[in-house]
Structure formats: structure tokens, C-alpha cells
């Protein structure tokens, strides 16, 4: 891992060294080429980060699964329960649904992951916060070509240019990825572009423009497998995937701007962004299940725009002779979406766009106000306080109204105030002890509101937001420069937990299930061990359980839940233990190598814990060589993943109504990489 230069950590909005924060905050470099990785999924950069479980589904129609301390584990696609940002621009919609497919790792410099109570300062659905930051330009321009090839006819090609020209600081990257997929019917391709342009306007003023685009014209969906199918052949896809040609197409374009003014005691930051996203997805819902006049069909067609703004004022001063810093801000985000549903058949032909069955305009917006205060109250003590007021409003206008399909228009509004507080004690220069507390809330997303449990059309407006109370105790220790050890104990109690009610043929419904608890411990070790060796280690112990009993659904449509789930049952999709490790040696020039371990314990696949996806331990090795050819640098790498060819379930589809919970991970695979810097 390349050692990061000292740069400010942005996740807390205040100028506080990470070591002095009363929070669990990890910062990891993005050095994909050096370790021979594909450079496609964000999970590749999260090795050694505790609390985070990033699972590559080998299904680019559904994106990778990302959860933090058990929040977000139920997401059947995209990212849920975790806030995402790219270069300070939200990648999570105001309803709490996010996606990672547009993240350009070729342009990225680092990832920051905030866990625990203080993530509530980011508003709705913030069980944790993940921020990706692009590399800044330097005085020496860099032009780079990056190529990677691996198993299953996989290929990635990237081009990047960054540097400084006068007042302009630029980083531009363009990449293309394609694969035939590990499993049958999992072919995918995508082309992405990212540009970060920073303008120094003088007198402490800067303007940063962030542009990105994503074109994913094809991503086949192999669907999940039953346990018997996984044992028989993990590379197969079920018959329904072929019959309906299950697939997804995505187009997205986004532009953001950030204006900063920095003064001796006061800073002002204004941010605005706007984008458009279109998604078409063909599901495997059989024709007979679409005969009801209330059916929404088997093809999802979403098209709409989104945008928002954030304004904040930061002040640095003193109170009672001690340093004080505070920030006040407000944000507004909106998403307008045209949602249509079509039958996925015409006559006997399956997997095509048929008759219209759903047509509605969905709008969600949030309007939040927040404040934070950091006060160094005494020589060995500091205090960090904050609060956020959030309001999230959903509105649906139904445009598909017939005699048999009544008007399903509706609206709902959620409000919450989420306070946070933390205290840090400094017994010495190398040790920090802290305690923190916060409250959070999580509204349903449009995707969770999208289908009713009774099988009818329209949104499930009866869902309530989940609310949580989060507590954390932590220890940070820096035995010497370049080495850090962190230990955190945490507990999060939630009520009105949102859980999957049913998941059948690509359609999920949700419900509130009372109380739940997630508690555990994290350990992180990061630093130089001497003699050129460097270690990244992240371990998590997590006990996630429902504290209230409830009735689950045994089928779809679900009108009356009939299966008891007793209190104390584990929350599905969450392992008790998981972690990752990377040990490496070498620098940019000469030989460089590393070994990686990642693993997780057994995972319950449904609310009743009727079956478990087995745990695993996976090993990866990489070896590379870097050479200087005048001003040109060449780095070649080779990598082996899953060295011992373990049979692994990479992720699970929680509560799948067909019992197809299992999404297999690849066996042993080899890849080659090349990076040329001009």
C-alpha cells in the first residue's frame, strides 16, 4: 500500500486531526494497479477497514453489497443504509438509495469511512458514511495508461491525465470494462468518465467542478441459486434468467460545483449538483403472476433527474480561552423520477417490453439544517457536539388509472432531529480515549416503497422510518510515527426496523418489524512494520439480532404474515465475524508483493434463519515490478485470487421468495496488469 501524504480528512466537516476525533474514521488509499486488482469495484480499496462488509456479487446488474456494522445488509441491489459521496457530491439520493457503479477508481486517491454515532450528521439513512476523493494534480503532470485482464474474458482499460496548469488543478479519467462473467448469463460492460477541475481564484477562493458519466448498456442478471444448485454448479444461472433474458441498462450523467472561501477565522462553502439517471431492468416475473389488474408488470423503466445544494459556514475562535470551532449549514436535495412498468412478454415471447402496467411520477426531496461544535475544553479534554434536523417528503402522482386499477397517488412526510455528542480524553501524546452517542433515522426508499405486500399497485405508504440510538467507546494508540491501532466497542438499538417482507422474481416488499440491536467490536491496525513491510488489518465482531418477535411472510403476495420469527433471531445478511488483512513489501520501483486475506462467518439468509450461507477465508497473492525508463515509468503485476480454490458464497439475497439466496464467488483466478506513466 502506498503511504498517503498528509491531507485533511473531510468526513467530519471540521479541521480536526482524525486521531483526535471521538469517532471511528478510517482512511484508505486507492492503489489498485499496484496490487494487480481489476479496479472495478470499490470493495477492492476497502481491505483493512473494519466495520465495512463489501461483497462483490459477480452481478453487475445489481451492484456490489456494502454494509457498515450491519446497516445496509438487507439491500437486494445498490447501497442502502449507508451514505455515499464522491468528491463531496452526494451519490445517495434523498430517499437513502445509493449506487457505486459510477465511481471511477482510476481517478481516485483515497476512501474515507466514518462509522458510528457521528454518521447521523449526514442525515437520512446514514448507518455509516463512505467518501471517495479524487487525486489532486501535482507540479509534475502525469499521463497514465492502465490495462488489466483476467478470467472470464475480463478486460479493463483506463486513461488518466492530471496535473497543474496555472490556476487549474485537473484530474481527468476515462475507463472501459467488459466481462463475460464468472457465471452463465452474467456478461456486462460499462464505460465511465470522471473529471475533477479545480480553479484557484486567489484570495483564498477556489472553485471545483466535478463531472462524471456512466454508460452501462448491458449487464445480464444470472439471479441467485438455491443451495442445491450452488453445490451442483456455482457457475450456472437458473432457467428463468435465460427465459426472460434478465438484464439491466443504466445511463447517468452528473455535474457538480463547489465554491470555497477560506479566511483567517471564517470559511464558506457552497455546493450544488445536478444529474440524470435512466434505468431499464427486465425481471423474471412469470406472465401468470402479472394477470392481476394491480400488477406492475415485469419490466422496470425509470428515468429522471436529481440535484441539490449545500451551504455551510465554519468559524474558528475561542471560548473561555480555549480553541473553539463550529459549523452551521443547510442542505436540500431532490429527485424527480418517471416510473413505468411493463409486462415482460408479448404473447409467447418472454423477456421483451410488453404492455404498460404502471405509470407514475415520483418525487422525493429533503431539507436539512445541521450544526457542529468542537471545543478543546481543557488541556487533556475536548468535546464535539452536533445536531441535524431532517425532513424527507415523498409524493407520487399515479398516471395509470383504470376501472380495475384505482388511483394510487399519495404522499408522506418524515421528520427527525438527530443529536450527537462525543468526548475525547488525551492521557498522553500517543493515546486517545473517547466516548460518543448519537441518534439516527432511516426512511424507506422509493425502491422499498415501490411494491405493496398485498400485491397491489402503488407505493407502500404505510411504512414508518426506522430510528436508532448509537453508542461507542474507543481507544486510539500511535506507538510511533507511521503505525496506528484502534479499538472500538459499539451498540446500535433500532426501532421500527425496516426488513424484507418478501423477495420474489426480482420484486421485493418491506415491513417494519419492531426493535433490533447491533453490537460488537472493531480492531484496526495500520502502519509500517519495518524493513519495508506494511500491514493493514481490519477485524469486526458483530452480533445483530431482532429484539422483537414478529410474523414473516411465507409467499408472495403477502396478505397475512404467518411464520413466527422469535425475538433473539439474527438479522439476515450479517455475519458474526468478518475482516480483511493485507501485508505487503516494496515500493513504486523494483519488486513489490503482497498477500491478502479476507473472510466472514456464516450468514443467515432469511428472517427465520432457516438456512445459512457458510463462512469462508479467502487468500490472494500479487507480485509486481516497477521500472523507470527515463521520465516514463512502467509497472507490471500478476495476481492470484482465491489461491486455494475455496467454494464461496460471495453474497446472499435476503428473504428470496424462491429460495435462491446464494450468489457464488469465483474460484481460483489469475490476472495480469500493466500501468504506463508518461
Secondary structure, DSSP 8 states (H G I E B T S, - for coil): ----------TTSS---GGG-SSEEEEEE--TGGGT--S--GGGG-TT-TTEEEE--S-TTT--EEEETTBTTT-SSSEESSEEEETTEE-B-TTSEE--TT--TTTEEEEEEEESGGGGGG-TT-SEEEEEEE----SS-EEEEEEEEETTTEEEEEEEEEEEETTEEEEEEEEEEEE--SSTT--EEEEEEEEEEEEEEETTEEEEEEEEEEEEEEEE----B-HHHHHH-TT---HHHHHTT-EEEEEEEEEEEEEEEE-SSEEEEEEEEEEEEEEEEE----GGGG-STT---SEEEEEEEEEEEEEEEEEEEEETTEEEEEEEEEEEEEEEEEEEEE-SEETTEESS--SEEEEEEEEEEEEEEEEEEEEEEETTEEEEEEEEEEEEEEEEEE----SSS----EEEEEEEEEEEEEEEEEEETTEEEEEEEEEEEE---HHHHSS-TTS-SS--TT---EEEEEEEEEEEE-SSTTEEEEEEEEEEEEES-EEEEEEETTEEEEEE--EEEEEEEEEEEEEEEETTEEEEEEEEEEEEEESS-EEE-SSSS-SS--EEE-TT-B-TT--SEEEEEEEEEE-SSEEEEEEEEEEE--EE-STT---EE--EEEEEEEEEEEEEETTEEEEEEEEEESTT----EEEE-TTBTTS--EEE---SEEEEEEEEE-
